[in-house]
Amino acid sequence: MIAGYIIFERLLFALIALTGVVGAFFAVTTRDDAYQAADRQTKWIWVAILVGSAFVVITRVPFLSWAGMVAIGVYWFDVRPHLKSLISGSHGW
């Protein structure tokens, strides 16, 4: 029972770290001016945040891994949708 939980936890952390790496890839491939237009941090700051977050999540640093998960979530649920709507021209007021 405990071994199953440990395997599940490691897979979950690895999956979250993978989403951080994929997010960093998307951040690199997004135009520089989109971040400025969206009033967000610069492209390379987001790349550093996502790569650093993926690293601390995969190494499971006690408190920082949770902060890394939050940073990855902020990118995927706030920054990227905003950038995507700006680039596609479907943003509103």
C-alpha positions as CSV (number, residue, x, y, z in Angstrom):
1,M,0.0,0.0,0.0
2,I,2.7,2.5,1.0
3,A,4.8,1.5,-2.1
4,G,1.9,2.2,-4.4
5,Y,1.5,5.7,-2.8
6,I,5.2,6.4,-3.2
7,I,5.1,5.4,-6.9
8,F,2.0,7.5,-7.4
9,E,3.6,10.5,-5.8
10,R,6.8,10.2,-7.8
11,L,4.8,9.9,-11.0
12,L,2.7,12.9,-10.1
13,F,5.7,15.0,-9.4
14,A,7.4,13.9,-12.6
15,L,4.3,14.8,-14.6
16,I,4.1,18.2,-13.0
17,A,7.8,18.8,-13.7
18,L,7.2,17.7,-17.3
19,T,4.4,20.3,-17.7
20,G,7.0,22.9,-16.5
21,V,9.5,21.8,-19.2
22,V,6.7,21.9,-21.8
23,G,5.7,25.3,-20.6
24,A,9.2,26.5,-20.9
25,F,9.2,25.3,-24.5
26,F,6.0,27.2,-25.2
27,A,7.4,30.3,-23.5
28,V,10.6,30.1,-25.7
29,T,8.5,29.8,-28.9
30,T,6.2,32.7,-28.0
31,R,7.0,36.2,-29.4
32,D,8.9,38.6,-27.1
33,D,6.5,41.5,-27.5
34,A,3.5,39.4,-26.4
35,Y,4.7,39.3,-22.8
36,Q,5.1,43.1,-22.8
37,A,1.6,43.6,-24.4
38,A,0.1,41.2,-21.8
39,D,1.9,43.2,-19.0
40,R,3.7,40.1,-17.8
41,Q,7.3,39.3,-17.0
42,T,9.6,39.0,-19.9
43,K,9.9,35.8,-22.0
44,W,13.3,34.8,-20.5
45,I,12.1,35.4,-16.9
46,W,9.2,33.0,-17.5
47,V,11.5,30.4,-19.1
48,A,13.8,30.6,-16.0
49,I,10.8,30.4,-13.6
50,L,9.5,27.3,-15.4
51,V,12.8,25.5,-15.8
52,G,13.7,26.3,-12.2
53,S,10.3,25.2,-11.0
54,A,10.5,21.9,-12.9
55,F,13.9,21.3,-11.3
56,V,12.7,21.8,-7.8
57,V,9.6,19.8,-8.4
58,I,11.5,16.8,-9.8
59,T,14.1,16.9,-7.0
60,R,11.2,17.4,-4.5
61,V,12.8,20.1,-2.4
62,P,10.4,20.2,0.6
63,F,8.9,23.7,0.5
64,L,10.2,24.9,-2.9
65,S,8.5,22.1,-4.8
66,W,5.1,23.4,-3.8
67,A,6.1,26.9,-4.8
68,G,7.3,25.5,-8.1
69,M,4.0,23.7,-8.7
70,V,2.2,27.0,-8.1
71,A,4.5,28.9,-10.5
72,I,3.9,26.2,-13.2
73,G,0.1,26.5,-12.6
74,V,0.2,30.3,-12.9
75,Y,1.9,30.0,-16.2
76,W,-0.6,27.4,-17.6
77,F,-3.8,28.9,-16.2
78,D,-3.1,32.6,-16.3
79,V,-0.1,33.7,-18.4
80,R,-0.3,31.3,-21.4
81,P,-4.1,31.7,-22.0
82,H,-3.7,35.5,-21.9
83,L,-0.8,35.4,-24.3
84,K,-2.6,33.0,-26.6
85,S,-5.7,35.3,-26.7
86,L,-3.5,38.3,-27.4
87,I,-1.6,36.6,-30.2
88,S,-4.8,35.2,-31.8
89,G,-6.6,38.5,-31.6
90,S,-9.5,37.2,-29.6
91,H,-9.0,39.2,-26.4
92,G,-11.6,41.5,-25.0
93,W,-11.8,44.2,-22.5
